[in-house]
Amino acid sequence: MSTLLVLTNLPDRAAAERLADMLVAKNLAACVNLLAPCRSVYRWKGALQHDEEHPLLIKTTAERYGALEEALRAAHPYELPEIIAVPVERGLPAYLDWVATETKA
């Protein structure tokens, strides 16, 4: 089973915590790290934006990605959320097995 690291950002800590709780409770993620706030600079609808965001690192499997993406899109407060999945090429086998076990449907 292949492991994925999924990245997204939320506008505030409370929204990040709610989303993380929901993903783990629904077995869509084995673990979600809520990182320190960061400053994001981007263009949205033609205007330059400077916003504080709260990054999440979500550990899941390729098999659960579709359901995870659907849940993220439904619960995310942004019109167009950043959802990027990066394949995990290597890792501690016992940890990767744990991710697989914790995300079984």
C-alpha positions as CSV (number, residue, x, y, z in Angstrom):
1,M,0.0,0.0,0.0
2,S,1.5,3.3,-1.0
3,T,1.6,6.2,1.5
4,L,0.9,9.8,0.6
5,L,1.7,13.1,2.3
6,V,-1.1,15.6,1.5
7,L,-0.6,19.3,2.0
8,T,-3.2,22.0,2.5
9,N,-3.6,25.3,4.3
10,L,-6.4,26.8,6.4
11,P,-7.1,30.4,7.3
12,D,-7.1,29.9,11.1
13,R,-6.1,27.5,13.8
14,A,-9.7,26.5,14.7
15,A,-10.6,25.6,11.1
16,A,-7.3,23.6,10.9
17,E,-8.1,21.7,14.1
18,R,-11.7,20.9,13.0
19,L,-10.5,19.6,9.7
20,A,-7.7,17.5,11.2
21,D,-10.1,16.0,13.8
22,M,-12.6,15.1,11.0
23,L,-10.0,13.5,8.8
24,V,-8.6,11.3,11.6
25,A,-12.1,10.4,13.0
26,K,-13.2,9.2,9.5
27,N,-10.0,7.1,9.0
28,L,-9.1,9.3,6.0
29,A,-5.8,10.2,7.7
30,A,-3.6,8.3,10.2
31,C,-2.1,11.6,11.4
32,V,-2.4,15.3,10.7
33,N,0.3,17.7,11.7
34,L,-0.9,21.3,12.3
35,L,2.1,23.5,11.7
36,A,2.9,27.0,12.9
37,P,1.2,29.8,10.9
38,C,3.0,31.0,7.8
39,R,2.6,33.9,5.5
40,S,1.4,33.1,2.0
41,V,1.8,35.4,-1.0
42,Y,-0.2,34.5,-4.1
43,R,-2.4,36.0,-6.8
44,W,-6.1,35.4,-6.5
45,K,-8.6,36.7,-9.1
46,G,-6.1,39.2,-10.4
47,A,-5.1,40.7,-7.0
48,L,-1.9,40.1,-5.0
49,Q,-2.7,38.5,-1.6
50,H,-0.7,38.3,1.6
51,D,-2.4,36.0,4.1
52,E,-1.6,34.1,7.3
53,E,-2.3,30.5,6.9
54,H,-2.0,27.3,8.9
55,P,-0.4,24.4,7.0
56,L,-1.5,20.8,7.5
57,L,0.6,17.7,6.8
58,I,-1.8,14.8,6.3
59,K,-0.6,11.2,6.2
60,T,-2.8,8.8,4.2
61,T,-2.7,6.1,1.6
62,A,-3.2,6.2,-2.2
63,E,-6.2,4.0,-1.7
64,R,-7.9,6.6,0.6
65,Y,-6.9,9.7,-1.4
66,G,-10.1,10.0,-3.4
67,A,-12.3,10.0,-0.2
68,L,-9.8,12.3,1.5
69,E,-9.9,14.8,-1.3
70,E,-13.7,14.7,-1.4
71,A,-13.9,15.3,2.3
72,L,-11.3,18.2,2.1
73,R,-13.2,19.9,-0.7
74,A,-16.5,19.6,1.2
75,A,-15.2,20.9,4.5
76,H,-12.6,23.4,3.4
77,P,-13.5,27.0,3.8
78,Y,-11.6,28.2,0.6
79,E,-13.3,28.4,-2.8
80,L,-10.2,26.7,-4.3
81,P,-8.3,24.8,-1.6
82,E,-4.7,23.8,-2.0
83,I,-4.7,20.0,-2.0
84,I,-1.3,18.5,-3.1
85,A,-0.4,14.9,-2.6
86,V,3.2,13.8,-2.6
87,P,4.1,10.1,-2.8
88,V,6.2,8.8,0.1
89,E,9.0,6.9,-1.5
90,R,10.6,5.6,1.6
91,G,9.9,5.5,5.3
92,L,10.1,3.4,8.5
93,P,8.2,0.3,7.5
94,A,6.4,0.0,10.8
95,Y,5.2,3.6,10.5
96,L,4.0,3.1,7.0
97,D,2.2,0.0,8.1
98,W,0.6,2.0,10.9
99,V,-0.6,4.6,8.4
100,A,-2.2,1.8,6.3
101,T,-3.9,0.3,9.3
102,E,-5.3,3.6,10.6
103,T,-6.8,4.5,7.2
104,K,-8.6,1.3,6.5
105,A,-12.2,2.0,5.5
